[in-house]
Amino acid sequence: MVHALKYGGWRALAKPLATRMAGLAFPLDVDEEVRYVVPVPLSPVRHRQRGYNQSALLAAEVARIRDLTALPNILLRTRSSESQTTLHPAERRANVAGAFSLNTADQPSINGEHLLVIDDVWTTGATTSACAETLIAAGARAVSVLTFARSLPELDR
């Protein structure tokens, strides 16, 4: 389903996937403190190719269900990076290092906030970690991550 959402243009899948994500029992601090949901951004090139950001679709629906505010444009992907699908963990971290920046134009302050970052798949955590580092450097107090799926690592790559 994630593959169809991400690569097949099946945008309608975002709603049922996000409904499952939003229905999870969040840790108490996330439940009580988070006001803003931040999707992992796509590069402008990838966004044009795909026509949408699957993480932004998921984030908007999670925010709606949990009565939170989605901030779809607060994080920017400042450079394109190659697809992460065939990279080893260290290569994934290098691929996304410095790839994100904060967009403060017409955005609420995140200073002191506990943010919820949304992505479709967790593989090594490189992408969401790079996003979290950018948000913490910009003043966020804490960042939690919510994904729909987790990719199990191959044993001997």
C-alpha positions in Angstrom: 0.0 0.0 0.0 2.8 2.4 0.8 4.5 1.6 -2.5 1.2 2.4 -4.3 0.8 5.7 -2.4 4.4 6.7 -3.0 5.0 5.5 -6.5 1.7 4.6 -8.0 -0.2 7.8 -7.6 -2.8 6.2 -5.3 -3.3 9.4 -3.2 -6.6 8.0 -1.8 -4.6 5.5 0.3 -3.3 8.3 2.5 -6.5 8.6 4.4 -6.8 4.9 5.6 -3.0 4.7 6.2 -3.1 7.9 8.3 -6.2 6.8 10.1 -4.2 3.7 11.3 -1.3 6.0 12.2 -3.4 8.4 14.1 -5.2 5.6 16.0 -2.0 4.5 17.7 -1.7 5.0 21.5 0.9 7.8 21.6 3.3 8.1 24.6 1.9 10.5 27.2 4.3 13.3 26.5 3.5 13.2 22.7 -0.2 13.1 23.4 -0.1 16.1 25.8 2.6 18.3 24.3 2.5 18.0 20.5 0.5 20.7 18.7 2.2 20.6 15.3 2.7 17.9 12.7 5.6 18.2 10.2 5.9 16.0 7.1 9.2 15.0 5.7 9.5 17.3 2.6 10.4 16.2 -0.9 12.8 18.0 -3.1 11.2 20.3 -5.7 12.3 17.9 -8.4 10.8 14.8 -6.8 7.6 16.7 -5.9 7.2 17.7 -9.6 7.8 14.2 -10.7 5.4 12.6 -8.3 2.9 15.5 -8.2 2.4 15.3 -4.4 4.2 14.6 -1.2 2.9 11.4 0.3 4.2 12.3 3.8 2.4 15.6 3.6 -0.9 13.8 2.7 -0.3 11.5 5.7 0.5 14.4 8.0 -2.5 16.4 7.0 -4.8 13.5 7.8 -3.1 12.6 11.1 -3.4 16.3 12.1 -7.0 16.4 11.2 -7.9 13.2 13.1 -5.9 14.1 16.2 -6.9 17.8 16.2 -3.4 19.1 15.6 -2.0 21.6 13.1 -0.1 20.4 10.1 2.9 22.5 9.0 3.4 21.2 5.5 5.9 23.9 4.5 8.0 24.6 7.6 10.7 22.2 6.5 12.3 22.5 3.1 14.4 20.0 1.3 17.2 22.3 0.1 18.8 19.9 -2.3 17.8 16.8 -4.2 19.4 13.6 -3.1 19.5 10.2 -4.8 16.9 7.6 -3.9 17.6 6.0 -0.6 16.2 2.6 -1.6 19.5 0.9 -2.4 21.8 2.7 0.0 23.5 1.3 3.1 22.8 3.0 6.4 26.0 5.2 6.4 25.3 6.2 2.8 21.7 7.1 3.7 22.9 9.4 6.5 25.4 11.1 4.1 22.8 11.4 1.4 20.5 13.5 3.6 23.1 15.4 5.7 22.3 19.1 5.4 19.5 18.5 3.0 16.8 20.3 5.1 16.3 23.9 6.2 13.6 25.8 8.1 11.1 27.9 6.3 10.1 30.7 8.7 7.9 32.7 6.2 4.3 32.7 7.4 4.9 29.9 9.9 4.2 29.7 13.6 7.2 29.7 15.9 8.4 26.3 16.8 10.6 27.6 19.6 10.2 25.3 22.6 7.7 23.1 20.8 7.5 19.3 20.8 6.9 18.4 17.1 5.6 15.2 15.5 7.5 14.4 12.2 5.6 12.2 9.8 7.1 10.0 7.1 5.8 7.0 5.2 8.6 4.4 5.9 11.3 4.1 8.5 14.3 2.3 7.2 17.4 3.5 9.0 16.0 6.8 10.5 18.5 8.9 8.5 15.9 11.1 6.9 13.8 11.7 10.0 16.9 12.2 12.0 18.1 14.9 9.6 14.7 16.6 9.8 14.8 16.4 13.6 18.3 17.9 13.7 17.1 20.8 11.6 14.0 21.4 13.8 16.0 21.2 17.1 18.6 23.6 15.7 15.7 26.0 14.9 14.5 25.9 18.5 12.2 22.9 18.8 12.4 21.3 22.3 11.7 17.8 21.2 10.8 15.8 18.0 8.9 12.6 17.9 8.5 10.5 14.7 5.5 8.6 13.4 5.7 6.4 10.3 3.3 4.0 8.7 5.8 1.2 8.0 9.2 0.0 9.1 11.5 -1.6 6.6 13.4 -4.5 8.1 17.1 -4.4 7.3 18.6 -7.1 5.1 20.9 -9.3 7.0 24.1 -9.4 5.0 23.8 -6.6 2.4 
